[in-house]
């Protein structure tokens, strides 16, 4: 009986050692593979690492990612203006903003130019219409203030200062929401694009379709191509349109700054002198004016460099 028990205990101990050896061997293989990024790297125990399958986001379009380089800027410059070509008196295109790569910085600069060009085109038209008394024929507020009342305040600068504070806050809020949506990685991915600093196409304003499809139902139209006129345009036509937009945006930036300068300092832009641009005594770069009863606005209004 004693011999039989000793044999049984010896057999169990031997099995336990075998299991321990197998577990230890497997753990060692797993640890070795944990430090290896490449798939199918086999360890001495023939345990291999299999790369996980890519995760696909349901509803998102395929994303085209391509980081632009300085060579791309040089090629784009020739398309925009063959006579001038690539001209960059600053080192901005060779810098690395916020510790990002040069390509990411170029994406930021391209996005900034397109966005500011679009805003400048709208501002240029707005300055012309505002200076000539072209206004909507209805009221601006429920309290009875009409667009004509705002236009009577003076030139475009004075007209903006005359807007009710609530109206300015609404403008600021809308611009902020549009900025958040355009910067959203989710919104860009749903439109088949990526962030402009991650290889996405600069200037893309993503569709509001995800918001509409979520049950919100708003906004009813997209900011870009709301009626789908460019939906079926050829790639060549789209490229030509983008080049025209960049050129027009650059000219509009020069134009609106010329208008602002002439209104602030009459005679500072000789080519605009005598056109009847009304002078503006306020601060052109201030969104709020002293008439807006908001915290710190009066302090900022008195700040001068």
For each residue, the residues with C-beta under 8 A, 3 or more apart:
1: 4 5
2: 5 6
3: 6 7
4: 1 7 8
5: 1 2 8 9
6: 2 3 9 10
7: 3 4 10 11
8: 4 5 11 12
9: 5 6 12 13
10: 6 7 13 14
11: 7 8 14 15
12: 8 9 15 16
13: 9 10 16 17
14: 10 11 17 18
15: 11 12 18 19
16: 12 13 19 20
17: 13 14 20 21
18: 14 15 21 22
19: 15 16 22 23
20: 16 17 23 24
21: 17 18 24 25
22: 18 19 25 26
23: 19 20 26 27
24: 20 21 27 28
25: 21 22 28 29 45
26: 22 23 29 30 45 47
27: 23 24 30 31
28: 24 25 31 32 43 45
29: 25 26 32 33 43 44 45 47
30: 26 27 33 34 47
31: 27 28 34 35
32: 28 29 35 36 43
33: 29 30 36 41 43 47 48 49
34: 30 31
35: 31 32
36: 32 33 41 49
37:
38: 41
39: 49 50 51
40: 48 49 50
41: 33 36 38 48 49
42: 46 47 48
43: 28 29 32 33 46 47 48
44: 29
45: 25 26 28 29
46: 42 43
47: 26 29 30 33 42 43
48: 33 40 41 42 43
49: 33 36 39 40 41
50: 39 40
51: 39
52:
53:
54:
55:
56: 60
57: 60 189
58:
59: 190 210
60: 56 57 63 189 190 192
61: 189 190 191 192
62: 192
63: 60 189 192 193 194 200
64: 192 193 194 201
65: 194 198 199 200
66: 199
67: 101 103 104 106 107 199
68: 72 73 103 106 107 110 202
69: 72 73 102 103 106
70: 73 74 93 94 102 106
71: 74 75
72: 68 69 75 76 106
73: 68 69 70 76 77 86 88 93 106
74: 70 71 77 78 85 86
75: 71 72 78 79
76: 72 73 79 80
77: 73 74 80 81 84 85 86 87
78: 74 75 81 82 85 86
79: 75 76 82 243
80: 76 77 243 246 247
81: 77 78 84 85 247
82: 78 79 85
83:
84: 77 81 87
85: 74 77 78 81 82
86: 73 74 77 78
87: 77 84
88: 73 92 93
89:
90: 93
91: 94 95
92: 88 95 105 109
93: 70 73 88 90 102 105 106 109
94: 70 91 102
95: 91 92 102 105
96: 99 100 101 102 104 105
97: 100 104 105 108
98:
99: 96
100: 96 97 104 105 108 197
101: 67 96 104 105
102: 69 70 93 94 95 96 105 106
103: 67 68 69 106 107 199
104: 67 96 97 100 101 107 108 197 198
105: 92 93 95 96 97 100 101 102 108 109 197
106: 67 68 69 70 72 73 93 102 103 109 110
107: 67 68 103 104 110 111 196 197 198 199 200 202
108: 97 100 104 105 111 112 196 197
109: 92 93 105 106 112 113
110: 68 106 107 113 114 196 202 203
111: 107 108 114 115 196 197 202 203
112: 108 109 115 116
113: 109 110 116 117 246 249 250
114: 110 111 117 118 202 203 245 246 249
115: 111 112 118 119 203
116: 112 113 119 120 249 253
117: 113 114 120 121 245 246 248 249 250 252 253
118: 114 115 121 122 245 249
119: 115 116 122 123
120: 116 117 123 124 249 252 253 255 256
121: 117 118 124 125 248 249 252
122: 118 119 125 126
123: 119 120 126 127 252 256
124: 120 121 127 128 252 255 256 259
125: 121 122 128 129
126: 122 123 129 130 156
127: 123 124 130 131 156 256 259
128: 124 125 131 132
129: 125 126 132 134 135
130: 126 127 133 134 135 151 155 156 159
131: 127 128 155 156 276 277 278
132: 128 129
133: 130 151
134: 129 130
135: 129 130 147 148 150 151
136: 140 147
137: 147 148
138: 146 147
139: 142 144 145 146 147
140: 136 145 146 147 149 150 163 164 167
141: 144 145 164 166 167
142: 139
143:
144: 139 141
145: 139 140 141 149 150 164
146: 138 139 140 149 150
147: 135 136 137 138 139 140 150 151
148: 135 137 151 152
149: 140 145 146 152 153 162
150: 135 140 145 146 147 153 159 162 163
151: 130 133 135 147 148 159
152: 148 149
153: 149 150 158 159 161 162
154: 157 158 159 278 280
155: 130 131 158 159 263 277 278 279 280
156: 126 127 130 131 159 160 259 263 280
157: 154 160 161 260 263 264 280 282 284
158: 153 154 155 161 162 278 280 282
159: 130 150 151 153 154 155 156 162 163
160: 156 157 163
161: 153 157 158 282 289 291
162: 149 150 153 158 159
163: 140 150 159 160 167 168
164: 140 141 145 167 168
165: 168 169 288 292 293 294
166: 141 169 170
167: 140 141 163 164 170 171
168: 163 164 165 171 172 287 288 292
169: 165 166 172 173
170: 166 167 173 174
171: 167 168 174 175
172: 168 169 175 176 287
173: 169 170 176 177
174: 170 171 177 178
175: 171 172 178 179
176: 172 173 179 180
177: 173 174 180 181
178: 174 175 181 182 205 223
179: 175 176 182 183
180: 176 177 183 184
181: 177 178 184 187 206 208
182: 178 179 187 205 206
183: 179 180 195
184: 180 181 187 188 206
185: 188 189 194 195 198
186: 189 190 210
187: 181 182 184 190 191 206 207 210
188: 184 185 191 193 194 195 200 204 206
189: 57 60 61 63 185 186 192 193 194
190: 59 60 61 186 187 206 207 209 210
191: 61 187 188 204 206 207
192: 60 61 62 63 64 189
193: 63 64 188 189 200 201 204 206
194: 63 64 65 185 188 189 198 199 200
195: 183 185 188 198 200
196: 107 108 110 111 200 201 202 203 204
197: 100 104 105 107 108 111 200
198: 65 104 107 185 194 195
199: 65 66 67 103 107 194
200: 63 65 107 188 193 194 195 196 197 204
201: 64 193 196 204
202: 68 107 110 111 114 196
203: 110 111 114 115 196 242 245
204: 188 191 193 196 200 201 224
205: 178 182 222 223 224
206: 181 182 184 187 188 190 191 193
207: 187 190 191 210 222 224
208: 181 211 212 218 219 221 222 223
209: 190 212 213 222
210: 59 186 187 190 207 213 214
211: 208 214 216 218 219
212: 208 209 216 217 218 219 220
213: 209 210
214: 210 211
215:
216: 211 212
217: 212 220
218: 208 211 212
219: 208 211 212 222 223
220: 212 217
221: 208 226 227
222: 205 207 208 209 219 225 226
223: 178 205 208 219 226
224: 204 205 207
225: 222 228 229 230 231
226: 221 222 223
227: 221
228: 225 231
229: 225 233
230: 225 233 238 241
231: 225 228
232:
233: 229 230 237 238 241
234: 237 238
235: 238 239
236: 239 240
237: 233 234 240 241
238: 230 233 234 235 241 242
239: 235 236 242 243
240: 236 237 243 244
241: 230 233 237 238 244 245
242: 203 238 239 245 246
243: 79 80 239 240 246 247
244: 240 241 247 248
245: 114 117 118 203 241 242 248 249
246: 80 113 114 117 242 243 249 250
247: 80 81 243 244 250 251
248: 117 121 244 245 251 252
249: 113 114 116 117 118 120 121 245 246 252 253
250: 113 117 246 247 253 254
251: 247 248 254 255
252: 117 120 121 123 124 248 249 255 256
253: 116 117 120 249 250 256 257
254: 250 251 257 258
255: 120 124 251 252 258 259
256: 120 123 124 127 252 253 259 260
257: 253 254 260 261
258: 254 255 261 262 269 271 272
259: 124 127 156 255 256 262 263 272 277
260: 157 256 257 263 264 284
261: 257 258 264 265 268 269
262: 258 259 265 266 267 268 269 272 273 277
263: 155 156 157 259 260 266 277 278 279 280 284
264: 157 260 261 268 279 280 284
265: 261 262 268
266: 262 263 273 277 279
267: 262 270 273
268: 261 262 264 265
269: 258 261 262 272 273
270: 267 273
271: 258
272: 258 259 262 269 275 277
273: 262 266 267 269 270
274:
275: 272
276: 131
277: 131 155 259 262 263 266 272
278: 131 154 155 158 263
279: 155 263 264 266
280: 154 155 156 157 158 263 264 284
281:
282: 157 158 161 286 289
283: 286 289 301
284: 157 260 263 264 280
285:
286: 282 283 289 300 301
287: 168 172
288: 165 168 292 294 297 300 301
289: 161 282 283 286 292 297 301
290: 297 298 301
291: 161
292: 165 168 288 289 297
293: 165 297
294: 165 288 297
295:
296: 299 300
297: 288 289 290 292 293 294 300 301
298: 290 301 302
299: 296 302 303
300: 286 288 296 297 303
301: 283 286 288 289 290 297 298
302: 298 299
303: 299 300
304:
305:
